[in-house]
């Protein structure tokens, strides 16, 4: 079974995650069937239970679960980025904890960026795919950038992704239809599907040390 980690902000990306679950992955799994394989998504959108934890332990648990799930899915990760940068945990007090992928330059970064850095950028993972959403219409405030600072960080992250991932970055359009929610461009599903399916046979014929050279 091939496990794929899905990285994105949560509040504004239900539409894309639903399309992955309901339409894209079933089609890819039909393609996988002759190879005796199946794609399974790791989707943490329903959150990580941190009830009863203080702020430090809560941040530690979130980071721990995210890192463990990315490791479990190596080397496969797909990331969606829209207009939001995402939740920034307080990780100052975790810098000396060698159990986690944390360094001084990670302070002030969102969990979404930490996922992308850990699972894709820092290790130059060639099996990471990125989709940047271009939003048209007048969506609710929850779908827009949290602040000017968040927008700057997101812009910098997207620039780094483009520089490192190159052709593995796609931009897609969605339109906000008021009470009807989002409507993606017609080629969105086929673009995601067609980008992943050619990798399946390649993944089957190469040892993991070649697919993911860091291991």
N, C-alpha and C positions, 0 to 999 in steps of 0.2 A: 504494500500500500504506500502511495506517495502522499505525504502530508505537506500541506501548503499553509504557511502562516499568513494571515491577512492583517495588514497594518493600515490603520487610518484613525482619524479622530472619530468619535462615536456619534456625537449628537447630530451630525450633518451627513452621515454616510450610510444610513440605513438603506437607502434606495439602491446604491451600488452593491452593498453586501447581500441584499435580497436577490438581486439579479444574479450574483455569483451562485448563491445557493439554489435558486429555483430554475435557472435557465442555462447558465454557462457551464457549471460543473456537470450537470447531467449530460449535456452534449459531449463534453470532453471525456466523460466516463464511457460513453458509447464508443468513442474512438480508442480508449484504453483497453477495451474488452479483449481484443485479439492478442494483446500483449500480456494478458493475465494480470492487469494492474487496475487500480482504482485510485482516484484522487479524493482526498478527504481534507476539508478546510479546518483550520484552527481559527475560530472566530470568538474573540473575547468580548464581543460587544455588550454582553449581558453583565459584564463587570466582574470584579473580584471582591469577594466578601471580606471587608475590613472592619466589620462591626466589632466593637470592643477593643480596637487597637488605638493607641495614641498616634499622633501625626507621624512620628519617626517610624514606628513599627508598621503603620499603614503604608507609608511610602516604600519601606523595605519589602513588604509582602507583594505589592504591585510590581515592583521591579524584578523581584525574584520569579514570580509567575511568568511574566513576559519573557524574561531571559530563558527560563526553563523550556517554555513552549517553542521559542525560536530554535533552541538547540534540538528539540525533539523533531522539528520540521526541517532541519538543515538538509539540503541547502536552499530550499524553495520558499520564496517570499514574494508576495504581491502587495503593492502599496498604492493607496488612493489618497491624493491630497487635493483639497478644495481651497476654501478661503480661510478656514480655521487652523490655528497652530496647535491647539490642544492643551490639556492640563499639564501644568508645570509643577512637579512635586518638589518638596523641600528636601534636598539630598545632601545638604552641607554636612550633616552629622554622620553620613554614611561613607565619607571619603576614605576612612581608614579600614573599612570592611572589605577585605580582599576577595570575599565571596562574590562580589558583584562587579559588573562592568561599569565602574564609576571612576572618573578622574576629574581633576579640577576644571577642565574645559567643558564638562557635562553639566555643571551647575547652571541653572536658569533655562535648561532645555526641556521641552515637553516630553512626555512618555512616548508619543508618536515619533519624535525625532530620535529618541534613544533607541527605539526599536529599529528604526531604519539604519542608524549608525552601526548598531551592534550586528544586525542580521545581513546588512548589504554593503554599506559604504566602506567601513573600516577594513573589512576583509576582502574588498573588491569582488564580491560575489557575482559571478556571471549569470546566475540563475535567479536574480531579483528583477522583477518587472514593476514599472512605475506608470501610474495613470494620473494625469493632472486634469482636474475638472475646470472647464470654462463655463461659468454660470451666467445665463441670460434670464431676463425677467426681474421681478421684484419679490424675492423670497423673504421669509420672516428673518428677524434679526439674529436668531439662533444659528443661521447658516452663514453669517458673515464674520469677518475677522473680529477677534475679541478686543483688540486695541492696536494702536499704531506700533507699539513695540512688538506685539505678536506678528503683525504683518511684516515687519522688517526681518524677523527671525525666519518666518515662513519663506519669504523671498530668497533669503540667503540659502536656506535648505534646498529649495527647488533649483537654485543655480548650481549648488554643489552636485546634486543628483544629475542634472543635465551634463555637467562636465565629466562625471565619472561613469555614468550609465549609457550615455550616447543614444544609440538606436533602441535601447530598451525602455525609453521614455516615450509615452504617447500623451497627446492632449485630446480630450473629448468634450463635446458640448452637451449641456443639459439645459432645458428650459423650465422655469418655474411656472406651473399652470394654476396658480391660485389654490383653490380648494382641492384640485386634482393632484397636487404635488408635482413631482418632477416628471419630465419626459425626456429620455435620452435620445441623441441622434441615432438614426437607424443603424449606423455602422458600428455602434459601440459594442454590442454583444459579439458581433462577428470579429471585431478587431481584437478583443480580449481572447476570444476562442482561438482565432487563427495565430495569435502570437504564442500561445502556450502549446497547442497541439503538435507543432513540428519538433518541440523539445522532447516529447514522450519517447519516441524511438531512440533518440540520441541518449537520453537518460538510461535506457535499458541496456545499451551497448557499451557503456563506459563505466569503469570502476569509479566509486564515489570519490577517490583521491584525485581523479581527473576532473570530475564534475565540480568538485568543491576543493580547489587546490590547498586551501588553508588547513584542511584536516590532515 
